[in-house]
Amino acid sequence: MEREPELKVVGEPGEARRKMRLCFIVEEQYRGDSMPLVIADQLLRWGHTIDLLEPPETVTCLSDLQSQRYDAFVLKTVSGGPGLSILEAAEAAGIPTINNSRSISLVRDKAIATAFAHAQGLPVPRTYFITHPRLLKKIPQTEYPLVVKPTNGSSCVGIYRVNGHADLATFDMAERNPCYFLAQRYEENAGYDIKLYVIGKDVYAVAKQSPLHPEVEVEEQPIPLTSEWKKLALRVG
């Protein structure tokens, strides 16, 4: 694990800021991305000590997790990535993690996220959990069209609309993306996605292109936030 040099604390005159020692777990998928490295960079400039741990390139000694004396482990997760195992190991050893494994599961596992959102009163379409697309034929035709997506999906990859039982003969999603699946009733919409981002008590709305409607051109940008969206986001997010 390479350690970056420690820097002097930078702050306002008279401001006392405790220097922290953090380990950023960087999944292979994010090595070329600005996130989370831009955050690590900023923390370095503020005088904190940052170590980078890249699971595909590093032998991680679990016996030494506590003796490293990190203030926290930080991870931007990848579905099925090895970083989560290391993060959970650190959490089990009593080391703070950002985020904690329960929060990550609530977001990354779409089955858990859907059940949680429904329990909190979010108007979620009727949803089924299946282990293989062949089970879609057991869902009544009256429930179609369905949106089928992997439970561990991200970045809008592997999302399909199935209009009825007749479509199942050529539906081979499991062969290309082995995992479990959610099947949700398709709700008519404007043809683009709206994502809500929650930071503390602040909520931001962004319009994004829908994988189900590639024909609808959408400029990905912030859009006005309605009071109803904000209430829903703060209740669930």
VOMI-686105 format. One record per residue: residue number from 1; x, y negated, z of N, C-alpha, C in turn. Coordinates in pm, 1 decimal, always signed. Atoms other than C-alpha are relative to their C-alpha. Last residue first. Layout:
REM VOMI-686105
[atom NUM [X Y Z] [X Y Z] [X Y Z]]
...
END
This chain:
REM VOMI-686105
[atom 237 [-143.8 +10.9 +22.9] [-3257.8 -896.7 +117.0] [+78.9 -36.7 +121.2]]
[atom 236 [-61.9 -127.8 +36.2] [-3606.5 -764.0 +196.6] [+152.2 -9.5 -4.3]]
[atom 235 [+59.7 -109.8 -74.3] [-3789.2 -1042.5 +379.2] [+75.3 +131.0 -23.4]]
[atom 234 [-44.2 +10.5 -138.7] [-3554.0 -1314.5 +257.5] [-58.8 +111.6 +86.0]]
[atom 233 [-144.0 -25.5 -9.0] [-3599.9 -1205.4 -103.8] [+47.7 -1.7 +144.2]]
[atom 232 [-25.0 -142.3 +23.0] [-3979.4 -1179.4 -77.9] [+147.8 +32.8 +18.7]]
[atom 231 [+54.9 -75.1 -113.4] [-4014.3 -1523.7 +79.1] [+29.8 +148.7 -13.8]]
[atom 230 [-88.2 +24.0 -115.3] [-3781.3 -1677.4 -179.9] [-48.1 +78.4 +122.0]]
[atom 229 [-123.7 -77.0 +18.5] [-3969.3 -1518.3 -466.7] [+90.1 -14.7 +121.9]]
[atom 228 [+34.5 -140.2 -20.2] [-4297.4 -1656.6 -329.6] [+122.3 +89.1 -17.0]]
[atom 227 [+7.5 -24.4 -144.3] [-4152.5 -2007.5 -291.0] [-31.7 +146.3 +29.3]]
[atom 226 [+133.3 +23.1 -56.1] [-4052.9 -2006.0 -657.1] [+1.3 +31.8 +150.0]]
[atom 225 [+41.6 -102.1 -96.8] [-3687.1 -2043.8 -754.6] [-138.5 -33.9 +53.5]]
[atom 224 [+66.4 +50.3 -121.4] [-3611.4 -2246.3 -1068.2] [-51.6 +115.0 +87.6]]
[atom 223 [+134.2 +49.3 +31.1] [-3377.3 -2065.7 -1309.4] [-64.8 -47.2 +129.1]]
[atom 222 [+90.1 +22.5 -113.5] [-3002.7 -2002.8 -1298.2] [-134.5 -54.4 -47.7]]
[atom 221 [-21.7 +126.8 -68.4] [-2851.9 -1880.5 -1627.1] [-94.0 -10.4 +120.5]]
[atom 220 [-15.4 -29.3 -141.8] [-2819.5 -1577.1 -1849.4] [+38.5 -128.0 +73.7]]
[atom 219 [-126.0 +58.3 -46.3] [-2946.5 -1702.5 -2183.4] [+9.1 +23.6 +150.3]]
[atom 218 [+7.1 +74.1 -125.2] [-3217.4 -1462.7 -2292.1] [+138.0 -53.9 +33.4]]
[atom 217 [-124.7 +71.2 -26.8] [-3282.0 -1323.0 -2638.0] [-17.0 -87.3 +123.7]]
[atom 216 [+27.8 +130.4 -62.0] [-3568.6 -1073.6 -2635.2] [+132.2 -66.9 +35.6]]
[atom 215 [+42.8 +93.0 +105.2] [-3498.9 -791.8 -2884.1] [-27.9 -139.8 +54.6]]
[atom 214 [-117.2 +62.0 +63.3] [-3293.7 -604.6 -2624.4] [-36.9 -101.7 -107.0]]
[atom 213 [+46.4 +93.9 +102.2] [-3615.6 -547.4 -2426.2] [+119.9 -70.5 -64.1]]
[atom 212 [+119.0 -54.8 +64.2] [-3570.5 -241.2 -2203.5] [-50.0 -89.0 -114.1]]
[atom 211 [-41.3 -110.4 +87.8] [-3213.1 -333.1 -2114.0] [-117.0 +63.6 -72.5]]
[atom 210 [+47.7 -130.7 -44.0] [-3355.1 -664.1 -1984.9] [+50.6 +108.3 -94.6]]
[atom 209 [+60.8 -81.3 +105.7] [-3153.9 -979.9 -2039.7] [-38.6 +136.2 +55.8]]
[atom 208 [-94.3 -90.1 +66.6] [-3093.6 -1184.5 -1729.3] [-73.8 +80.5 -105.9]]
[atom 207 [+63.6 -75.2 +108.8] [-3259.9 -1486.8 -1566.5] [+104.7 +84.1 -69.8]]
[atom 206 [-72.2 +0.1 +127.1] [-3102.8 -1594.8 -1235.3] [-78.2 +83.8 -100.7]]
[atom 205 [+65.2 -80.4 +103.9] [-3270.4 -1694.2 -909.2] [+75.6 -14.9 -131.3]]
[atom 204 [-21.0 +53.0 +134.4] [-3074.2 -1814.3 -605.6] [-63.0 +96.5 -100.6]]
[atom 203 [+39.5 -94.3 +104.0] [-3167.5 -1766.7 -239.6] [+14.9 -68.3 -136.1]]
[atom 202 [+13.3 +60.5 +132.1] [-3008.4 -1937.8 +60.3] [-30.5 +107.9 -104.0]]
[atom 201 [+140.6 +36.6 +19.7] [-3076.0 -1802.7 +409.1] [-23.9 -66.4 -135.5]]
[atom 200 [+55.4 +54.0 -124.2] [-2746.2 -1616.9 +431.9] [-148.4 -24.3 -16.5]]
[atom 199 [-120.1 +30.6 -77.5] [-2644.3 -1570.1 +70.0] [-46.3 -68.3 +127.6]]
[atom 198 [+19.3 +55.4 -133.3] [-2926.6 -1398.3 -119.9] [+135.3 -18.8 +68.0]]
[atom 197 [-122.2 -16.5 -78.9] [-2916.1 -1341.0 -494.8] [-17.9 -73.1 +132.5]]
[atom 196 [-7.4 +92.4 -112.2] [-3243.4 -1291.2 -681.4] [+123.7 +33.4 +82.8]]
[atom 195 [-77.0 -49.6 -114.3] [-3237.3 -1131.8 -1024.4] [+6.6 -108.4 +106.4]]
[atom 194 [-30.3 +109.1 -92.4] [-3507.3 -1198.0 -1283.3] [+71.6 +61.6 +119.9]]
[atom 193 [-10.1 -28.0 -143.1] [-3516.2 -960.3 -1577.5] [+24.3 -128.4 +78.3]]
[atom 192 [-134.0 +22.3 -54.4] [-3640.8 -1038.4 -1927.6] [-3.2 +25.1 +150.8]]
[atom 191 [-103.8 -52.5 +87.7] [-3930.8 -926.4 -2144.3] [+142.0 -29.3 +44.9]]
[atom 190 [-39.7 +100.3 +99.1] [-4203.6 -1145.0 -1991.9] [+112.3 +47.7 -90.9]]
[atom 189 [-76.3 +113.2 -51.4] [-4359.1 -848.5 -1813.0] [+40.7 -92.1 -113.6]]
[atom 188 [-15.2 +101.4 +104.6] [-4591.4 -549.8 -1846.4] [+65.5 -124.7 +59.9]]
[atom 187 [+92.3 +112.0 -15.6] [-4527.1 -304.2 -1566.1] [+26.0 -100.3 -112.4]]
[atom 186 [-39.1 +121.7 +71.4] [-4367.1 +33.0 -1640.1] [-108.2 -105.6 +17.6]]
[atom 185 [+99.6 +44.7 +96.7] [-4443.3 +291.5 -1373.5] [+45.9 -130.6 -63.2]]
[atom 184 [+91.9 +103.4 -47.8] [-4124.0 +401.1 -1209.5] [-99.1 -36.6 -108.8]]
[atom 183 [+95.8 +25.9 +107.8] [-3920.8 +719.0 -1254.3] [-104.8 -95.7 +56.0]]
[atom 182 [+127.3 +58.3 -39.1] [-3611.9 +739.1 -1036.1] [-84.5 -16.8 -125.7]]
[atom 181 [+69.0 +103.2 +75.9] [-3326.6 +974.2 -1114.3] [-122.1 -53.6 +74.6]]
[atom 180 [+144.4 -8.1 -23.0] [-3057.9 +1197.7 -971.0] [-65.6 -121.9 -62.9]]
[atom 179 [+31.4 +59.0 -130.8] [-2708.8 +1227.3 -1117.2] [-146.6 +30.9 +27.4]]
[atom 178 [+43.3 -92.7 -104.6] [-2541.2 +1348.2 -1437.0] [-17.7 -68.7 +135.8]]
[atom 177 [-20.6 +75.4 -123.3] [-2531.6 +1071.0 -1699.0] [-45.5 +85.0 +118.1]]
[atom 176 [-95.4 +108.7 +19.4] [-2500.2 +1205.3 -2051.6] [+32.1 -72.4 +130.8]]
[atom 175 [-124.7 -49.8 +58.1] [-2655.8 +1547.6 -2005.7] [+105.5 -110.1 -10.1]]
[atom 174 [-77.1 -74.5 -99.6] [-2917.4 +1414.5 -1763.9] [+133.5 +45.8 -54.6]]
[atom 173 [-72.9 +89.0 -90.4] [-3039.5 +1150.7 -2011.7] [+90.4 +75.4 +96.4]]
[atom 172 [-114.9 -76.8 -49.0] [-3137.8 +1404.8 -2276.5] [+86.9 -80.0 +96.3]]
[atom 171 [-58.6 +81.0 -108.2] [-3490.0 +1293.7 -2374.6] [+111.6 +79.5 +66.0]]
[atom 170 [-129.1 +52.7 +47.5] [-3572.5 +1448.8 -2712.2] [+71.3 -81.9 +107.3]]
[atom 169 [-69.0 -101.9 +79.0] [-3857.5 +1677.6 -2604.8] [+138.0 -46.2 -44.8]]
[atom 168 [-90.8 -79.1 -82.3] [-3956.0 +1434.2 -2330.6] [+79.9 +103.6 -79.5]]
[atom 167 [-138.1 +49.5 +9.4] [-4100.1 +1171.5 -2564.7] [+100.4 +94.1 +65.2]]
[atom 166 [-53.6 -32.8 +132.7] [-4424.9 +1365.0 -2616.2] [+145.3 -43.9 -15.1]]
[atom 165 [-56.6 -135.1 +0.7] [-4489.5 +1354.9 -2240.7] [+63.3 +35.2 -134.7]]
[atom 164 [+91.5 -109.4 -29.8] [-4542.2 +980.0 -2258.1] [+69.8 +134.4 -7.9]]
[atom 163 [+140.3 +37.9 +20.4] [-4397.0 +634.0 -2318.0] [-99.5 +110.3 +33.7]]
[atom 162 [+58.7 -123.2 +53.4] [-4053.3 +690.3 -2167.8] [-150.4 -23.7 -8.9]]
[atom 161 [+146.1 -3.5 -6.8] [-3861.1 +365.9 -2115.2] [-46.9 +127.9 -67.6]]
[atom 160 [+78.3 -35.5 +118.4] [-3492.1 +403.8 -2043.7] [-149.5 -13.0 +27.7]]
[atom 159 [+141.2 +27.2 -29.6] [-3226.2 +269.0 -1807.6] [-81.4 +19.3 -128.3]]
[atom 158 [+74.8 -124.0 -14.7] [-2879.5 +424.0 -1829.3] [-145.4 -18.1 +37.4]]
[atom 157 [-40.1 -109.8 +87.8] [-2674.9 +109.0 -1764.7] [-88.5 +121.9 +26.9]]
[atom 156 [+109.5 -28.9 +95.3] [-2836.3 -203.3 -1615.2] [+35.1 +110.0 -100.0]]
[atom 155 [-22.3 +78.6 +122.2] [-2506.6 -308.0 -1449.4] [-101.0 +33.3 -109.7]]
[atom 154 [-35.1 +140.1 -19.2] [-2545.6 -32.8 -1189.2] [+17.1 -64.3 -136.8]]
[atom 153 [-34.0 +85.4 +112.8] [-2683.6 +318.2 -1154.5] [+38.9 -141.0 +40.6]]
[atom 152 [-128.4 +62.1 -32.7] [-2668.4 +549.1 -854.7] [+44.5 -97.4 -108.1]]
[atom 151 [+3.9 +54.3 -135.8] [-3036.0 +645.6 -857.7] [+129.5 -70.3 +37.4]]
[atom 150 [-76.9 -78.4 -96.2] [-3024.4 +682.4 -1236.0] [-5.4 -64.9 +138.4]]
[atom 149 [-132.7 +55.4 -26.1] [-3308.9 +514.8 -1427.7] [+74.2 +88.4 +99.6]]
[atom 148 [-83.4 -102.1 -64.0] [-3638.8 +613.5 -1587.2] [+141.1 -55.1 +13.8]]
[atom 147 [-139.0 +44.3 +12.3] [-3900.3 +348.5 -1663.2] [+84.1 +98.9 +80.2]]
[atom 146 [-88.4 +0.0 -115.9] [-4235.5 +516.9 -1712.7] [+134.8 -60.8 -36.8]]
[atom 145 [-143.2 -17.2 +20.7] [-4518.8 +460.7 -1959.0] [+78.9 -11.9 +129.9]]
[atom 144 [-89.8 +53.7 +102.9] [-4694.6 +658.8 -1822.0] [-56.2 -129.6 -56.0]]
[atom 143 [-98.7 +85.6 -67.2] [-4876.8 +732.5 -1496.1] [+96.0 -65.2 -98.9]]
[atom 142 [+63.0 +127.5 -35.5] [-5185.7 +863.9 -1678.3] [+97.0 -96.3 +67.0]]
[atom 141 [-6.7 +88.1 +117.0] [-4971.5 +1134.4 -1837.9] [-57.6 -137.9 +32.0]]
[atom 140 [+118.1 +8.6 +87.6] [-4939.6 +1291.6 -1493.0] [+17.8 -101.1 -113.0]]
[atom 139 [+65.8 +126.2 -34.2] [-4584.3 +1344.9 -1359.9] [-116.6 -19.5 -96.6]]
[atom 138 [+90.6 -24.5 -112.3] [-4494.9 +1712.9 -1390.0] [-69.4 -127.7 +48.6]]
[atom 137 [+125.0 -57.1 +53.7] [-4351.4 +1653.0 -1738.4] [-99.2 +30.5 +111.3]]
[atom 136 [+90.4 +107.9 +40.9] [-4096.5 +1421.1 -1579.0] [-132.5 +53.8 -52.2]]
[atom 135 [+109.1 +12.3 -96.9] [-3946.0 +1722.4 -1406.2] [-96.8 -112.6 -35.0]]
[atom 134 [+101.5 -99.5 +36.1] [-3737.7 +1796.7 -1718.4] [-121.0 -7.5 +94.2]]
[atom 133 [+107.9 +51.6 +84.9] [-3562.4 +1464.4 -1649.8] [-106.1 +102.5 -38.5]]
[atom 132 [-30.5 -25.1 +140.7] [-3367.6 +1622.7 -1361.6] [-116.0 -51.0 -84.8]]
[atom 131 [-139.1 -43.8 +12.3] [-3340.2 +1564.4 -984.2] [+41.3 +23.9 -144.2]]
[atom 130 [-13.8 -129.6 +66.8] [-3656.7 +1356.5 -956.9] [+148.1 +34.6 -11.6]]
[atom 129 [-139.0 -47.1 -2.8] [-3767.8 +1071.6 -729.3] [+4.8 +137.3 -65.3]]
[atom 128 [-23.4 -141.9 -26.6] [-4099.0 +905.8 -818.9] [+150.2 +28.4 -0.1]]
[atom 127 [-131.1 -56.0 +33.5] [-4193.1 +536.9 -799.4] [+9.7 +146.0 +41.2]]
[atom 126 [+5.6 -137.6 -50.6] [-4519.2 +338.9 -807.1] [+122.5 +76.2 -51.6]]
[atom 125 [+82.4 -94.6 +77.4] [-4411.4 -13.3 -898.8] [+3.3 +139.3 +62.8]]
[atom 124 [-80.5 -87.2 +85.1] [-4264.2 -218.5 -611.0] [-92.6 +90.9 -80.5]]
[atom 123 [+89.1 -68.7 +94.6] [-4463.8 -505.8 -461.3] [+78.6 +80.3 -103.1]]
[atom 122 [-28.6 +45.0 +136.1] [-4220.3 -581.4 -175.3] [-90.4 +75.5 -96.4]]
[atom 121 [+109.2 +71.4 +64.3] [-4393.3 -515.2 +155.7] [+29.2 -55.7 -136.8]]
[atom 120 [-2.1 +140.1 -41.3] [-4096.1 -423.6 +371.9] [-105.3 -84.5 -70.5]]
[atom 119 [+36.9 +6.0 -142.3] [-4172.9 -51.4 +342.5] [-3.8 -143.6 +52.1]]
[atom 118 [+143.0 -29.4 -11.3] [-4170.8 -83.8 -37.3] [-46.5 -12.3 +144.9]]
[atom 117 [+72.7 +116.0 +51.2] [-3830.1 -254.4 -28.5] [-151.5 +20.1 +12.0]]
[atom 116 [-13.7 +109.5 -96.9] [-3689.5 +18.8 +194.9] [-80.3 -121.6 -44.7]]
[atom 115 [+81.9 -34.3 -117.2] [-3824.7 +298.3 -24.8] [+2.7 -112.0 +103.4]]
[atom 114 [+141.0 +6.7 +38.1] [-3686.3 +132.1 -338.3] [-90.5 +28.2 +119.4]]
[atom 113 [+37.3 +140.2 +20.4] [-3343.5 +63.2 -185.8] [-148.6 -13.7 -30.7]]
[atom 112 [+9.6 +62.9 -132.2] [-3314.8 +419.3 -54.9] [-48.4 -143.8 -14.6]]
[atom 111 [+110.7 -66.9 -69.0] [-3394.0 +566.9 -397.4] [-21.7 -62.2 +137.4]]
[atom 110 [+126.6 +62.4 +39.0] [-3174.6 +304.2 -568.4] [-121.6 +68.3 +64.1]]
[atom 109 [+88.9 -113.8 +22.7] [-2867.7 +416.8 -377.2] [-139.8 -54.7 -26.5]]
[atom 108 [-54.2 -87.4 +104.2] [-2625.4 +127.5 -425.7] [-90.0 +119.4 -30.0]]
[atom 107 [-8.9 +64.9 +130.1] [-2813.9 -144.8 -238.1] [+35.1 +99.6 -109.5]]
[atom 106 [+127.5 +64.6 +29.0] [-2940.3 +22.5 +78.3] [-0.4 -65.1 -138.4]]
[atom 105 [+95.5 -103.0 +42.2] [-2636.8 +250.9 +70.6] [-134.5 -60.8 -38.2]]
[atom 104 [-38.3 -42.9 +133.7] [-2403.7 -51.0 +80.3] [-98.6 +104.0 -53.5]]
[atom 103 [+37.7 +105.7 +93.3] [-2588.8 -199.1 +376.3] [+31.0 +39.8 -143.5]]
[atom 102 [+146.8 -2.6 +9.7] [-2561.4 +132.2 +561.4] [-47.8 -107.1 -99.1]]
[atom 101 [+44.1 -106.4 +91.5] [-2190.2 +159.6 +480.1] [-152.7 +4.7 -13.7]]
[atom 100 [+5.1 -129.3 -66.8] [-2102.1 -176.6 +632.4] [-67.9 +102.5 -91.3]]
[atom 99 [+113.2 -6.4 -91.7] [-2008.1 -454.7 +393.7] [+3.7 +132.8 +76.3]]
[atom 98 [+83.1 +95.9 +74.2] [-1746.2 -565.9 +463.7] [-23.4 +58.1 -139.8]]
[atom 97 [-2.4 -13.0 +145.9] [-1601.4 -324.2 +719.0] [-96.4 -100.0 -62.2]]
[atom 96 [+105.5 +71.4 +73.6] [-1508.4 -361.5 +1085.9] [+16.6 +15.7 -151.0]]
[atom 95 [-52.8 +120.6 +63.6] [-1273.0 -89.0 +1216.7] [-113.7 -69.8 -74.0]]
[atom 94 [+29.4 +118.5 -80.3] [-1418.9 +161.8 +1463.9] [+52.1 -129.9 -57.1]]
[atom 93 [-110.9 +21.4 -93.5] [-1257.5 +474.8 +1320.4] [-18.9 -126.4 +82.9]]
[atom 92 [+6.6 -106.3 -100.4] [-1590.3 +572.1 +1161.9] [+109.7 -14.7 +104.6]]
[atom 91 [+115.5 +30.4 -85.2] [-1592.5 +234.9 +983.0] [-12.2 +103.7 +111.7]]
[atom 90 [-39.8 +112.8 -84.5] [-1243.8 +300.0 +848.6] [-111.1 -35.9 +97.8]]
[atom 89 [-98.3 -52.9 -94.8] [-1353.6 +641.3 +723.4] [+45.6 -109.7 +95.2]]
[atom 88 [+75.7 -71.0 -103.0] [-1664.6 +483.4 +568.5] [+93.8 +60.9 +103.7]]
[atom 87 [+70.8 +98.7 -82.2] [-1444.8 +235.1 +381.0] [-75.0 +67.5 +114.3]]
[atom 86 [-100.0 +64.8 -85.1] [-1213.0 +511.0 +261.9] [-66.5 -101.0 +91.9]]
[atom 85 [-45.6 -99.3 -98.4] [-1505.6 +717.8 +135.7] [+100.7 -61.4 +95.5]]
[atom 84 [+101.2 -9.4 -105.0] [-1655.4 +407.5 -28.8] [+39.5 +101.5 +106.0]]
[atom 83 [-16.4 +104.5 -100.3] [-1335.0 +342.3 -220.0] [-97.6 +10.9 +115.5]]
[atom 82 [-68.5 -49.9 -119.4] [-1351.2 +678.3 -395.7] [+13.3 -103.6 +111.4]]
[atom 81 [-142.6 +29.1 -4.6] [-1616.6 +557.4 -644.8] [+64.0 +47.4 +129.9]]
[atom 80 [-78.3 -122.0 +8.7] [-1952.3 +733.1 -679.0] [+149.4 -21.9 +6.0]]
[atom 79 [+79.0 -119.5 -25.6] [-2129.0 +406.0 -755.6] [+84.8 +124.5 -19.7]]
[atom 78 [+37.4 -61.3 +127.1] [-1859.9 +139.5 -747.9] [-79.9 +125.3 +34.1]]
[atom 77 [+19.2 -142.0 +27.8] [-1833.6 -72.4 -437.2] [-28.2 +30.8 -145.5]]
[atom 76 [+108.6 +16.0 +97.5] [-1680.0 -411.8 -379.4] [-20.6 +137.4 -59.9]]
[atom 75 [+19.0 -81.1 +120.4] [-1483.1 -327.4 -67.0] [-114.7 -53.3 -83.6]]
[atom 74 [+94.7 +66.1 +90.1] [-1333.3 -514.0 +229.2] [-8.6 +81.3 -129.1]]
[atom 73 [-16.4 -52.3 +135.6] [-1163.8 -348.4 +527.3] [-109.6 -61.7 -86.5]]
[atom 72 [+113.3 -55.9 +74.7] [-1151.9 -556.4 +844.4] [+49.1 +59.6 -132.1]]
[atom 71 [+121.8 +61.3 -54.0] [-931.4 -703.8 +1116.9] [-123.1 +53.9 -71.1]]
[atom 70 [+71.5 +93.0 +87.0] [-662.5 -457.5 +1016.2] [-119.0 -60.0 +74.5]]
[atom 69 [+52.1 +118.4 -70.4] [-451.7 -307.0 +1290.8] [-59.0 -105.6 -95.5]]
[atom 68 [-23.7 +109.9 +94.1] [-257.2 -64.4 +1069.1] [-50.5 -132.7 +55.4]]
[atom 67 [-130.5 +59.2 -29.7] [-248.6 +164.6 +1375.6] [+36.0 -112.3 -96.7]]
[atom 66 [+6.9 +88.4 -116.0] [-622.1 +223.0 +1340.1] [+132.6 -70.0 +27.4]]
[atom 65 [+92.8 +110.4 +21.0] [-607.9 +356.6 +985.2] [-1.1 -97.4 +117.8]]
[atom 64 [-61.4 +128.7 -33.3] [-290.6 +559.4 +1038.3] [-96.5 -117.5 -9.5]]
[atom 63 [-47.8 -4.4 -138.9] [-443.2 +909.1 +1056.6] [+55.2 -135.0 +44.7]]
[atom 62 [+113.5 +27.9 -88.5] [-639.8 +835.4 +739.2] [+41.4 -1.5 +146.7]]
[atom 61 [-11.0 -83.4 -120.1] [-316.0 +815.2 +542.5] [-111.7 -37.5 +97.4]]
[atom 60 [+46.4 +68.3 -120.4] [-410.7 +671.4 +203.2] [+5.9 +95.1 +119.1]]
[atom 59 [+24.9 -106.7 -97.4] [-209.3 +792.5 -95.0] [-33.8 -69.4 +131.4]]
[atom 58 [-48.6 +4.6 -138.4] [-250.7 +510.1 -345.9] [-31.3 +128.4 +74.6]]
[atom 57 [-145.8 +11.6 +0.1] [-279.6 +474.4 -723.4] [+61.5 +16.1 +138.1]]
[atom 56 [-59.6 -89.8 +100.0] [-640.1 +586.6 -788.7] [+152.7 +1.9 +2.6]]
[atom 55 [+12.1 -145.4 -23.3] [-749.9 +439.3 -449.7] [+62.4 +88.9 -107.8]]
[atom 54 [+63.7 -50.5 +121.9] [-612.8 +86.3 -511.3] [-7.1 +152.0 +9.6]]
[atom 53 [-3.8 -145.8 +4.8] [-540.5 -69.9 -170.5] [-78.0 +44.3 -123.3]]
[atom 52 [+84.5 -58.1 +103.5] [-452.0 -438.3 -168.6] [+19.1 +151.2 -1.0]]
[atom 51 [-55.6 -119.3 +63.1] [-319.2 -593.3 +152.4] [-99.3 +49.2 -104.0]]
[atom 50 [+84.8 -88.5 +79.8] [-409.8 -951.5 +244.6] [+82.7 +117.0 -52.3]]
[atom 49 [-81.2 -105.6 +60.1] [-261.4 -1167.7 +519.8] [-91.9 +100.0 -69.6]]
[atom 48 [+23.8 -134.0 -50.6] [-449.8 -1490.9 +591.8] [+90.1 +100.5 -72.4]]
[atom 47 [-99.0 -43.2 -97.3] [-309.0 -1838.1 +532.8] [-20.9 +137.7 +59.0]]
[atom 46 [+38.0 +48.9 -131.6] [-595.7 -2018.8 +363.0] [+90.9 +53.3 +110.4]]
[atom 45 [-29.4 +143.8 -2.6] [-423.4 -1968.1 +28.9] [-36.9 -62.3 +133.5]]
[atom 44 [-145.5 +17.7 -7.0] [-422.3 -1594.9 +95.3] [+35.9 -148.4 +10.6]]
[atom 43 [-36.2 -29.4 -138.7] [-796.0 -1606.7 +166.6] [+150.7 -12.2 +20.6]]
[atom 42 [+37.2 +116.1 -80.6] [-849.9 -1775.9 -168.1] [+38.5 +20.5 +146.0]]
[atom 41 [-89.6 +110.6 +33.2] [-657.6 -1505.8 -352.3] [-26.5 -121.7 +87.6]]
[atom 40 [-127.3 -30.8 -65.8] [-848.7 -1226.7 -176.6] [+100.0 -113.3 -21.5]]
[atom 39 [+21.7 +23.3 -143.1] [-1172.0 -1393.6 -285.2] [+128.3 +26.5 +77.7]]
[atom 38 [+2.6 +145.4 -17.8] [-1051.4 -1419.3 -646.4] [-22.4 -34.8 +147.1]]
[atom 37 [-134.9 +52.5 -17.7] [-954.6 -1052.1 -624.5] [+3.3 -150.8 +17.8]]
[atom 36 [-7.5 +84.3 -119.5] [-1312.3 -936.3 -559.0] [+133.6 -71.0 +17.2]]
[atom 35 [+48.3 -44.4 -131.3] [-1418.1 -1027.5 -820.9] [+45.1 +143.1 +23.9]]
[atom 34 [-32.7 +107.4 -95.1] [-1213.5 -1177.7 -1103.0] [-44.7 +34.8 +140.9]]
[atom 33 [+105.5 +98.6 -23.5] [-1225.3 -849.4 -1290.5] [+45.7 -107.4 +98.2]]
[atom 32 [-13.2 +112.5 +92.0] [-929.1 -658.3 -1433.8] [-102.1 -109.3 +20.9]]
[atom 31 [-138.6 +47.8 +0.2] [-886.9 -417.7 -1142.4] [+19.1 -120.9 -89.9]]
[atom 30 [-5.9 +144.3 -24.2] [-1264.4 -394.3 -1096.0] [+141.6 -56.0 -4.9]]
[atom 29 [+90.4 +72.0 +89.3] [-1332.6 -49.8 -1249.8] [+15.8 -151.9 +12.1]]
[atom 28 [-60.5 +9.4 +132.4] [-1026.2 +95.8 -1077.1] [-83.5 -83.8 -95.1]]
[atom 27 [+31.8 -112.9 +86.7] [-1175.3 +20.3 -735.2] [+57.5 -23.7 -139.8]]
[atom 26 [+33.1 +41.6 +136.9] [-997.7 -238.8 -523.1] [-21.5 +123.9 -86.3]]
[atom 25 [+0.7 -123.0 +79.6] [-1000.7 -179.1 -148.0] [-48.6 -36.9 -139.4]]
[atom 24 [+95.4 -1.4 +110.1] [-910.8 -513.3 +12.5] [+16.4 +130.8 -77.2]]
[atom 23 [-33.7 -95.6 +105.2] [-734.6 -472.8 +346.3] [-112.2 -0.5 -102.8]]
[atom 22 [+108.9 -67.8 +68.5] [-751.7 -774.7 +576.4] [+54.0 +95.7 -105.0]]
[atom 21 [-68.2 -99.8 +82.1] [-522.1 -926.5 +836.4] [-107.0 +89.5 -60.5]]
[atom 20 [+56.0 -134.2 +2.3] [-660.9 -1244.9 +985.8] [+81.5 +89.9 -92.0]]
[atom 19 [-40.2 -72.9 +118.8] [-496.8 -1569.9 +1086.0] [-52.4 +142.6 +9.4]]
[atom 18 [-73.7 -122.3 -26.6] [-696.5 -1751.5 +1348.5] [+33.9 +70.1 -130.0]]
[atom 17 [+60.9 -110.1 +73.8] [-791.7 -2103.4 +1247.6] [+84.2 +125.1 +22.0]]
[atom 16 [-63.8 -126.8 -37.1] [-734.7 -2403.4 +1467.7] [-71.1 +112.1 -73.0]]
[atom 15 [+88.5 -116.7 +8.2] [-825.2 -2734.9 +1302.7] [+78.8 +126.4 +33.8]]
[atom 14 [+55.8 -32.7 -130.9] [-621.1 -3031.3 +1428.2] [-89.8 +121.1 +0.0]]
[atom 13 [-84.1 +35.0 -113.2] [-563.0 -3161.8 +1076.8] [-70.3 +29.1 +131.9]]
[atom 12 [+6.7 +141.5 -32.5] [-789.8 -2976.2 +832.1] [+90.0 -29.1 +119.4]]
[atom 11 [+129.2 +46.8 -48.7] [-676.1 -2634.7 +720.9] [+2.5 -148.7 +27.0]]
[atom 10 [+31.1 +128.0 +61.3] [-397.8 -2424.5 +574.3] [-137.1 -43.7 +49.0]]
[atom 9 [+142.3 +32.9 -2.6] [-248.8 -2147.9 +783.7] [-20.5 -138.1 -59.0]]
[atom 8 [+37.7 +88.2 -109.9] [+103.9 -2065.2 +672.8] [-149.6 -28.8 -7.6]]
[atom 7 [-12.3 +142.3 +26.8] [+138.0 -1773.0 +435.2] [-38.8 -78.6 +123.1]]
[atom 6 [+83.5 +82.7 -84.7] [+206.3 -1404.0 +487.6] [+25.7 -146.2 -32.0]]
[atom 5 [-67.2 +76.8 -104.3] [+359.5 -1225.0 +192.4] [-97.8 -82.7 +80.0]]
[atom 4 [-36.3 +131.3 +48.7] [+138.2 -976.8 +7.5] [+67.3 -77.3 +112.4]]
[atom 3 [+47.4 +110.0 -82.9] [+147.3 -620.7 +129.6] [+45.4 -130.9 -59.9]]
[atom 2 [-84.8 +117.7 +5.6] [+165.8 -326.0 -105.2] [-59.9 -110.4 +83.3]]
[atom 1 [+84.4 +118.4 +0.0] [+0.0 +0.0 +0.0] [+88.4 -124.0 +0.0]]
END
